[in-house]
Amino acid sequence: MDTSILAPWRDIAIVLLVIEAFIMALVPGAILFFIVKGLRALRRWLRGPLLQAQVWALRIQHGTVRATDAVAAVPISFNSAATQASATARNLIDFILGR
């Protein structure tokens, strides 16, 4: 069989294959484009509420830290005052005894 007879059909088949490959790549590309576009819109929409939630979480954290510091300061101050009193008494006794 002569190859020159099939040459136009070969060229048409190659062009058809290129068009099919382009369409097969275009469909997932378009889907991916709209998914990314939707995710960006969702991100813009969520930025405000998430920022507000972060502000409230920081306020709660600040209040909790203040409360725990206030609770922990009581025994620390008692222990500090007791240590200070015992050191003062010991130094006073040492001063009186002349050591």
C-alpha positions as a printed NumPy array, in Angstrom:
array([[  0.   ,   0.   ,   0.   ],
       [  1.235,   3.438,  -0.887],
       [  1.921,   5.691,   2.144],
       [  1.095,   8.863,   0.286],
       [ -2.569,   7.814,   0.117],
       [ -2.823,   7.657,   3.939],
       [ -0.826,  10.857,   4.627],
       [ -3.833,  13.258,   4.716],
       [ -5.718,  10.888,   7.038],
       [ -2.649,  10.684,   9.269],
       [ -2.438,  14.486,   9.43 ],
       [ -6.162,  14.748,  10.219],
       [ -5.775,  12.111,  12.958],
       [ -2.866,  14.048,  14.498],
       [ -4.853,  17.315,  14.473],
       [ -7.866,  15.527,  15.989],
       [ -5.636,  13.995,  18.68 ],
       [ -4.196,  17.426,  19.527],
       [ -7.695,  18.933,  19.788],
       [ -8.881,  16.078,  22.042],
       [ -5.793,  16.419,  24.266],
       [ -6.375,  20.178,  24.508],
       [-10.007,  19.672,  25.531],
       [ -9.048,  16.966,  28.034],
       [ -6.538,  19.365,  29.621],
       [ -8.887,  22.349,  29.435],
       [-11.729,  20.769,  31.428],
       [ -9.702,  19.953,  34.577],
       [ -7.942,  23.306,  34.214],
       [-11.255,  25.184,  34.161],
       [-12.539,  23.164,  37.122],
       [ -9.356,  23.906,  39.06 ],
       [ -9.609,  27.616,  38.161],
       [-13.127,  27.91 ,  39.569],
       [-12.224,  25.894,  42.674],
       [ -9.325,  28.253,  43.419],
       [-11.52 ,  31.276,  42.728],
       [-14.183,  29.955,  45.122],
       [-11.631,  29.201,  47.832],
       [-10.225,  32.724,  47.58 ],
       [-13.726,  34.18 ,  47.914],
       [-14.398,  31.921,  50.913],
       [-11.129,  33.025,  52.481],
       [-12.014,  36.711,  52.035],
       [-15.456,  36.089,  53.524],
       [-14.031,  34.214,  56.547],
       [-11.255,  36.711,  57.338],
       [-13.53 ,  39.036,  59.386],
       [-15.249,  36.411,  61.546],
       [-11.973,  34.59 ,  62.177],
       [-10.297,  37.831,  63.194],
       [-13.181,  38.568,  65.569],
       [-12.853,  35.064,  67.062],
       [ -9.124,  35.602,  67.513],
       [ -9.746,  38.898,  69.326],
       [-12.233,  37.227,  71.675],
       [ -9.829,  34.353,  72.316],
       [ -7.085,  36.827,  73.213],
       [ -9.455,  38.686,  75.552],
       [-10.371,  35.424,  77.284],
       [ -6.697,  34.464,  77.515],
       [ -5.831,  37.847,  79.032],
       [ -8.6  ,  37.531,  81.638],
       [ -7.547,  33.982,  82.492],
       [ -3.906,  34.977,  82.892],
       [ -4.869,  37.89 ,  85.155],
       [ -7.07 ,  35.636,  87.31 ],
       [ -4.454,  32.888,  87.649],
       [ -1.756,  35.43 ,  88.465],
       [ -3.992,  36.918,  91.177],
       [ -4.689,  33.467,  92.655],
       [ -1.032,  32.43 ,  92.539],
       [  0.138,  35.734,  94.051],
       [ -1.553,  35.047,  97.412],
       [  0.553,  32.072,  98.572],
       [  3.656,  33.581,  96.998],
       [  3.188,  36.824,  98.931],
       [  2.525,  34.91 , 102.193],
       [  5.665,  32.842, 101.694],
       [  7.67 ,  35.944, 100.793],
       [  6.408,  37.828, 103.856],
       [  7.216,  34.865, 106.114],
       [ 10.717,  34.549, 104.69 ],
       [ 11.235,  38.295, 105.003],
       [ 10.051,  38.266, 108.64 ],
       [ 12.259,  35.323, 109.573],
       [ 15.3  ,  36.908, 107.89 ],
       [ 14.621,  40.206, 109.652],
       [ 14.225,  38.457, 113.017],
       [ 17.379,  36.412, 112.51 ],
       [ 19.406,  39.504, 111.549],
       [ 17.982,  41.434, 114.522],
       [ 18.917,  38.628, 116.922],
       [ 22.393,  38.405, 115.38 ],
       [ 22.769,  42.183, 115.769],
       [ 21.655,  42.091, 119.405],
       [ 23.928,  39.17 , 120.239],
       [ 26.798,  40.858, 118.41 ],
       [ 27.583,  38.148, 115.888]])
